[in-house]
């Protein structure tokens, strides 16, 4: 140790400073740097020596961030104050159409998914559906509203939505959720995202937490996610027989887009039954995923049975909807697509970008459904272009994507200051909760670990893909995804989908699950009407709760003034239609080539010629009559 006088001498012109301000650092900048390094380390293609160097830098930054309360951050003189604060949906944000400014060099270095979250235009949502507004504008709200006393006396389904639930028969529990110990109350998040979200939170949250702790309060009491497992901490195991009997006549119709899902629901013990686990098993078996990844059937059925019982008894966002979305992504990825590149015959091959990722080559192979029977040229299917690990991640994401949905919109959760809205900073509240809770369930018991044979690198990649797919279902980000996809599949041949690029494949999978999530209007009339009845009833339940709380009833949610036709027309025109057009223009929509029938065209040509002759005769007659005048 150097004497104090020698240390001051070595510091030179900087002079002596008090111990509390010796290190002058900008904590925000260090946090952002640490987050970017963490994102880079999550890239499995980085060389080992690069990873070692990045980890060393990350450890240094972590050490500094650990002691951040001891030092006062240096103000950034060139930073615009409006850029230094991240606005939530409930606060004043940038004006309409304004985007967060990102330096061009930094923009090129960021992961596409992270860049989309940073640079996307802040949009508002309608309080009815959570859909993006066509012309987003800033939300003007009194910031003091969050501390008005009347909120303390209100009890709503989402103020404490995940503590006391009623699942009906076959549910996980019937009473209050009993929180486990602090060590078990873990919120699972993606390595690609957690650092970015954490580094943009307001530092004042730390101060509030410390104050509450000093007063003897439990700061995490209302914002933690309680694991959806029985109070006695026992796993929910799938009943015997694992595979239900007498379902084959219905399961054989899975390759039909208008699959009779409500009939299957009744066959699998109704809306509290086993439809999700049974269909999941059938689709995994159909594509050969059990053999490819050596998935133990018992653990698989245990997890998917527990997963389906975590879906609530609500009109729309229930286990039947999850099954419908799973079936839709399976159909879109396994059925014949006209003009798509043909299947890769060498199932052991992998692209250059993936061969260095550390993922087993057999898991980078390509699968084909047993229902795929097209043998002629000119057809392909997406499962022949998406590696098996990514395909399985897409299917699991579809099954998880609305887990423990409370039947209320993101806008409602934010407006009522629900615990989950506070936890996730008002951003993709439901989607973050679905992903975190479903993964929390998976990691809660070894009896659920059907991914036991994935190595560490494969598991991290798989988990990242599942989370990204679930977060993509947030309709508030719909137009951002659509614009990115349209730019990728535009008229310029050089900007098409590069199937050897994992980021391009991820974007395709995100668009696939988005289309599957809103596929109701694309089904036959009977199915469309049943899904529409479910969503409007769920909307009316939210409107009833808003009325009972003294809140304004959201548009389309007042059962006394139904606007069903207007709701569906707007949803189809602005959301479903453009998404289908983009997906089809990319050449990804399953279907069949339609050959023109020359015999059918000849009579039309003859009729057209006769009509032309009649029109010509009429024109001649009118011309002659005008001339005679």
HELIX and SHEET records of a PDB file:
HELIX    1   1 UNK A    4  UNK A   11  1                                   8    
HELIX    2   2 UNK A   12  UNK A   14  5                                   3    
HELIX    3   3 UNK A   19  UNK A   21  5                                   3    
HELIX    4   4 UNK A   27  UNK A   41  1                                  15    
HELIX    5   5 UNK A   48  UNK A   66  1                                  19    
HELIX    6   6 UNK A   68  UNK A   70  5                                   3    
HELIX    7   7 UNK A   81  UNK A   83  5                                   3    
HELIX    8   8 UNK A  104  UNK A  109  1                                   6    
HELIX    9   9 UNK A  112  UNK A  119  1                                   8    
HELIX   10  10 UNK A  143  UNK A  147  5                                   5    
HELIX   11  11 UNK A  150  UNK A  153  1                                   4    
HELIX   12  12 UNK A  194  UNK A  198  1                                   5    
HELIX   13  13 UNK A  204  UNK A  214  1                                  11    
HELIX   14  14 UNK A  248  UNK A  251  1                                   4    
HELIX   15  15 UNK A  261  UNK A  267  1                                   7    
HELIX   16  16 UNK A  270  UNK A  272  5                                   3    
HELIX   17  17 UNK A  275  UNK A  287  1                                  13    
HELIX   18  18 UNK A  289  UNK A  293  1                                   5    
HELIX   19  19 UNK A  297  UNK A  309  1                                  13    
HELIX   20  20 UNK A  319  UNK A  334  1                                  16    
HELIX   21  21 UNK A  352  UNK A  355  1                                   4    
HELIX   22  22 UNK A  361  UNK A  364  5                                   4    
HELIX   23  23 UNK A  382  UNK A  384  5                                   3    
HELIX   24  24 UNK A  388  UNK A  400  1                                  13    
HELIX   25  25 UNK A  410  UNK A  415  1                                   6    
HELIX   26  26 UNK A  419  UNK A  423  1                                   5    
HELIX   27  27 UNK A  429  UNK A  444  1                                  16    
HELIX   28  28 UNK A  446  UNK A  448  5                                   3    
HELIX   29  29 UNK A  456  UNK A  471  1                                  16    
HELIX   30  30 UNK A  475  UNK A  477  5                                   3    
HELIX   31  31 UNK A  478  UNK A  488  1                                  11    
HELIX   32  32 UNK A  493  UNK A  495  5                                   3    
HELIX   33  33 UNK A  502  UNK A  517  1                                  16    
HELIX   34  34 UNK A  519  UNK A  522  5                                   4    
HELIX   35  35 UNK A  525  UNK A  548  1                                  24    
HELIX   36  36 UNK A  559  UNK A  561  5                                   3    
HELIX   37  37 UNK A  564  UNK A  571  1                                   8    
HELIX   38  38 UNK A  572  UNK A  576  3                                   5    
HELIX   39  39 UNK A  577  UNK A  585  1                                   9    
HELIX   40  40 UNK A  598  UNK A  628  1                                  31    
SHEET    1   A 2 UNK A 337  UNK A 338  0                                        
SHEET    2   A 2 UNK A 379  UNK A 380 -1                                        
END                                                                             
